[in-house]
Amino acid sequence: MSAHLPGIDSKILEVSIGGYTTAGIKPANEDAFAALQPAAAVRSLKGIALCVADGVSCSDNAQLASQTAVRTFIEDYYSTPDSWPVKTAAARVLSALNAWLFHHGQQHIERNGLVTTFSGVILKSTTAHLLHAGDSRIYRLRAPEKKGGLELLTRDHQQRNRDGSFFLTRALGMDSRLEVDYIQEELEAGDVLMLTTDGVHGVFTHAELSALAMQSFADLETHARAIVDAALQKGSDDNLSCLLVRIDHLPIEDIDEVHRRLTQLKIPPVLDVGQIIDGYKVERILHSGTRSHLYLARSNVDAQLYVLKAPSENFAEDAQYLEGFIREQWVGRRIDSPAVMKIYARPENSPFLYHICEYIEGQTLRQWLFDNPRPSLEAVRGITREIIAALRVFQRQHMVHRDLKPENIMLTAEGRVKLIDFGTVYVSGLGEVNSPLREDCPVGSADYIAPEYLLGETGSHVSDIFSLGVIVYEMMTGKLPFELPDMTRRPPRGLQPWRYRSAHQRRKDIPPWIDLALEKAVAPNARERYQALSEFLQDLCVPNADMVQQRESAPLLERNPVNFWRGLSLILLVIVLVQWAVLARH
């Protein structure tokens, strides 16, 4: 994953916006449009939003519907978590908006429904995310020298009546369920996106509208008004709206720019007990390794203990490592859960790069495994429930931990679980931001990460389920479910190395139905794995009758391949001995 992270200056998306709307020959304007180009920090994470809506004129509340749609969409979109991808955030907002319009529309007589078309664009990084329902439109104008011209990017959701008129088949507030077209388009500097209602594009041929769009004006607002005026002169009898946005600059960095951005903060020198950094006095060195240093330090502000995590100077020139380190703080600041380690803000004027982490009194799950080589199944279930609760926090934020292993799971003195180490967390919202940095090798420990990572795929929350399955298997048996070769020397080309070893064979008091649950959790093929954490936990606690029946009715080769091959080998041995005995008699 790669992304621009807040707190460090970077190139940002720059656009120009202009629009014009009028009632035309109608007494009231039932169109509406809105656009917001937020501050740079928000723009890099959430993008620039613009939208147009056309209230359905058969309703007395058409104007209210369109104005509510554009205003609410803009406000609510920027209220969604920064970690959410555009598609998820916009879909949640539009779904809630549609439900509100439909509900309130149903409270009135037929002509007072709240129905409106909607066409929206989120410009984020180098991509335009289009959201569309109805017969308003989104066009893209690209310079002819780039083999461009005016291109319609959306399709009208309408059907023709017998008399030649059209009626909408999809719009906000029309039905309790909403289907929205979602389209991604890559942007180029100089591109112009044009959003229009049917009062504009309905009176022009594509060639006529293209000629108008290609005209040159001093500013976009004047250009938008000229297009609307031309539609009026052409005989438009509807409300008219045109919204234009020009891509002036795209946030594209080369690797040298990324490196300069990431190395603006200094890596602190290795600290000793008694030394102070930004008001934190080191009381104990917890860990000093090749990748990072951990110190137990006391703040001179609140006298509380914290863990300071600093990168190793070995990685001072490693942009990929530094971006992961900065991402760890970004993630830790946005997750607020007792099941996840907190990361606090550094002093604003600090020139150093390090984390101020919550001090967790307890032990790692790895130490717990050493101390509990044969735990009860109920103890394992209890820890599993806690880990699942923590993973759900990441899932709700559209994050994937990607380095789930016993060393990154803390057990507190009260027996609660806390997940730590977020340097490899994949954040869907940040994954949409363009960067020259790319992960050249899989993240995480080869014993615990899902096969899809080693095969070059991004992975998903199902990948974390695989890692959890391996950990639960290890808690129960003390061993790993696979005997894998050295993946660093010979990267796998398929799923063959992941051959499951029965947990029941390694520990006889593990019921076969739990063995089936573990096997499904660590299935090499992600499609054959549990798709939900709750399903895995349920099958660890209660026998899954369908799974048990399916296994019992399967051929012996599937139920117990070891016994199958042993039996086959014994049969072949008997045949060989019989043949040898027959030959010996002759």
Beta strands, then each sheet from edge to edge (+ up, - down):
strand 1: 14-22
strand 2: 31-36
strand 3: 48-55
strand 4: 116-124
strand 5: 127-133
strand 6: 137-142
strand 7: 149-152
strand 8: 158-160
strand 9: 166-168
strand 10: 181-186
strand 11: 192-196
strand 12: 240-249
strand 13: 276-277
strand 14: 280-288
strand 15: 292-299
strand 16: 305-311
strand 17: 343-344
strand 18: 355-358
strand 19: 362-364
strand 20: 399-400
strand 21: 409-412
strand 22: 417-419
strand 23: 426-427
sheet 1: 1+ 12- 11+ 6- 7+
sheet 2: 2+ 3- 4+ 5- 10+
sheet 3: 8+ 9-
sheet 4: 13+ 14- 15+ 16- 18+ 17-
sheet 5: 19+ 21- 22+
sheet 6: 20+ 23-
end
